[in-house]
């Protein structure tokens, strides 16, 4: 039976990914790892290890002993937080990746998943239906670290045959675990505020279109990519993935269809500049062609699911 290690399991993607992998492979086959002392409540039914991805000696020893087949390396600082702590963001986002790539090169790990982001694109990239191969001049620390990581993933595949797979995630929308430190976080926060107070002040302008995706689609895409036959995975840097593109104003209108009294205000902050450097929408033809990707959730379905499920008491 396959053994899987998810590093960064306490985060927005990690929590839902571990839950889904445990459904498919069995609870004890999927080890959740995170820097937090305590395992997040949702994952307490299965194995947990406290792991700081920057503690290279520990990570190496743990993985050489446990020998997981697949490792999902999700620990990272997102765009907004990375701008506040650039040196730490670079260190965290790069060093952990090298540790895992090198273990795979040694043959200890069979397959790696590493998340990239739409942040790899920059202001000189074509904004609409951004192609898989295009100009990439990111202007954020996070985007620079993701682009560098993509190049290293491809390098380790070409030079050493490391089976590494990656997706350029858009903003991810979910209700199980809150996101933290991203520019797209407004599209999650808004639902908590809509249910708690009936209003929300967006930190992005009303017409800032960004690529987004409902978490269930993102988790399915991640697992489908990891399950795809090796020969089908033709891109070893990272795959473009599109879901739903919308502006804060369009999201507010979609919420008002369910909660007519909902009120939206706009007060852009430093995150506006980050959003302005990213694409409006993404062309994911390569993912569709290579491993059969197809999104399920549109804006209406995503909004209805979020409004039904967010628990506003989670908001401090
Ligand atoms: C962020 O906003 O930083 C992330 C991302 C798009 O990678 N959600």
Boltz pocket constraint, residues with backbone or C-beta under 6 A from the ligand:
constraints:
  - pocket:
      binder: B
      contacts: [[A, 78], [A, 79], [A, 80], [A, 116], [A, 117], [A, 118], [A, 119], [A, 142], [A, 169], [A, 170], [A, 171], [A, 172], [A, 181], [A, 182], [A, 183], [A, 184], [A, 185]]
      max_distance: 6.0
